[in-house]
């Protein structure tokens, strides 16, 4: 296609291709919009259906938990339990046995009324168990001191607390790890005498499979599944066959900041659409997870139909373009034949064509333009030369001539030695350094771009002086996407190369980037020859001066002044150095925000 557009005799083909491309683009755009409208509507239908399923599941679970809540409210509001617990220490052995028998009978009634309750426990104010209906519970186990047990002993109002999956280590013989329970806990509360509260509580352990049965009644996509998370974002329920990674769980948690909604998490084939709502009874999140690939699979038939229609439309457009172009291109082809003489420098050729009004106007104006072009050729050429000279002058004023000269000499040496790959790499690096240095030198850039510029500069130096300098980067925290002024780091590194590693000296340059007390702190430390106390004092004094005539260390001075002018005297450079131990330069700038913010 590129060759067709570069052959002067292929005007007709150009027109055919141009018209075809225009209409193909329009038809393709229409097909793209149509496809995405259908896809969007279909996705919306899936989301709507899933939202209804999630709401239905929430209602089913709320109905179940409301039954549990009502039952535990009735149980906790009966004076029998409080009388039994409070009178346990004071009563005779016989009365204590009567109390235990009465509480035990009440527990059996509860279990008969609702078989989904695994067992019932009464917890004394001390935190030990008073009575239980299931497996043997340890008498020395302190429920109130456990992290998973709610802290409600000082609450002024009665409230039922629902606990997600938790350890069952209070049994003498704990159940298998696969046998999980959730619990409902309520304080024993005398509704006729609210002041009578001693810290006694009732615990219902509920079979987790009851929730599993409730979710089975709701049908999602083939590989869709339900999740339930409690208020602390811990998983209460998930299907046993689902392997939920901690990364995916964290992403799901981050996206559930409302009472209900939807989100999309994951990557590639593991992308999921999540639709969630919140239970009014437990406060837990009920989430339906549906693989996006199953949702998009419904679009296949639509996609095939649209592609078929697009193919037929494109073929029709090409045929029509051929017919139309053949009728309008002949006068243009004739004009192009005459223009070939103009291309050879013959500006006196007669281009006039009166085969149509349009061609008559076109050829007349072209002849006028040719005459005018001939007159302006010299002026345009002169202006272009002056403009190019100005551009070159501007470029030369923004790069280090000494560095550029030495680099070009190194390239020349590599070329003479026929090290073509090294020449190519070095030229590319030099181009990157020059482009980065020249364009928009005062703009704000992302920190990692500054680091890449420094790496490119040091790579050039290592081509010139192999294995002379080893560069190490240490980054603490997620800060490489922070913004900073352009061209702050390279002058400091260049200063270290020139003054720290003069002669045949080799060493390391370590750049450390971390959050500081007042913003961002960038430390550039070299193992070069360093400075004595006198030179260090002179350099520090140089940074404090306003006007400097000495050109040595002018790059460091320029960086220090740019930072202070832009951000204030609280920021700038801190320089430390010792002879034969190296030099450390600390750049302090404020944190300017993330590029994604």
Order of alpha helices (4+ residues) and beta strands (2+ residues): alpha-alpha-alpha-alpha-beta-beta-beta-beta-beta-alpha-beta-beta-alpha-beta-beta-beta-alpha-alpha-alpha-alpha-alpha-alpha-beta-alpha-beta-beta-alpha-beta-beta-alpha-alpha-beta-beta
